Amino acid sequence: MSDTVETVDYTEMWEGLGLNVPAHCALLKAIGPAYESVYLSQENRPEGMGYFDFVMSEIHGLRIQELQDHKADGGTVIGTFCVYVPEEIIRALGGQSIGLCAGAEWAFPEVEQVLPRNTCALIKSFMGFKLGKVCPYIESADLVVGETTCDGKKKAYEVLGELHNTHVMELPQMKRPEDRALWRAEIDRLVAELERLSGRTLQADALTAAITEVNDKRRALQRLNAARAAAAAPISGKDALLAVQVAFYDDVPRFTQMVNAIADELEARIEAGVSVAPADAKRILITGSPMAIPNWKVHHIVESAGGVVVAEELCTGSRYYDTLVPEDGGTIEEMLDAITDKYLGVNCACFTPNEARVDDIVRMAEEYGADGVIHYALQFCGPYQFEGFTVEKALREAGIPVLKIETDYSMEDAGQLSTRVEAFLEML
Ligand code: BJ8
């Protein structure tokens, strides 16, 4: 993408995808001003964030056009909702992996006709985007790959499966050798499904290249996030969160290049002592349920209250980028083994026990110099709500203050949350 692209009318493309164009325009009209007030109002942002401003301005335009072009060239588009779905395999079989829209309230009354009201906002959101026909990503997807993580998602995919071509991977809920064997078999089943869909056969050189490309993307995010450990925060938490959110659907080599350029800039800022926050701003680590675009609510509240978010132990944070697939190559079987282990190593609250997540949070709080931790759970997100107790206990034992919040995508509780966050920051 270049920042000199002229304004293009994408209506024909959206109609071709079967979107409800008036409703879709209303959605875009809501996201634009939200982005402006949350993002563009920030001062002293890294210049490299201009790339993300452009990406956001074309979120349902140029990127969707690129996906259509990719399909026209014989490629596939694969939609996902979870960091357990291996992007390397999708890419090696000529696919583009796309994280689907799940971060805003849309068509909830229609959703509540098919799902229980007490379902988390993330699930309601993806179902609302599908029922309301306002997500060009899912309408571009040849296949949605779901997973049996929490009960809500597992059952929601049954409903989604009636509306869209869907493949569900069975994710074990423990990490014993027999669970690993099950997950390895699910990886094989995914390969077979994608081979059938794409008409291609998985090749070792393509898988090797895909592993390196996706690792490069994660390495760039590691660099960007490592810079946030500096005493003078070189980038806001909101901007760092956005980078990971965009990682789920942007073109991989381009994204890597742009994030590395931002990391260069941040490293230069650290040298020069340039910061986006006052020296006495309280440093916050956020952990819990994932935050899909445009869910910037908690970060915005913290940073509007004078704090700075320095790290996220989230699937839209460290759980996405902190581990890599080994690049020693080998046979296809060996690479699939390595992929199996890398993905089973993610510490989602759907697993029991899940002590490694708690250890990660305490370690990260120390590494990033966090003054306090906010544990964020979406309402009705049982896995993270339950695990909040364990996390709170471990943090208290480590002497790290913690605030637990439960919220959804609406702004109704924003005032109340701001008051709680302000009191927490003051107490630190
Ligand atoms: S690996 S966190 S992306 S499952 S918020 S739908 S858990 S009730 S999204 Fe997740 Fe994969 Fe785990 Fe990460 Fe259920 Fe909770 Fe809703 Fe959630």
Residues whose N, C-alpha, C, O or C-beta is under 5 A from the ligand:
A	BS01	BJ8	F81 C82 V83 C120 L122 I123 T149 C150 G152 K153 S289 P290 C315 C348 L378 F380 C381 G382 P383
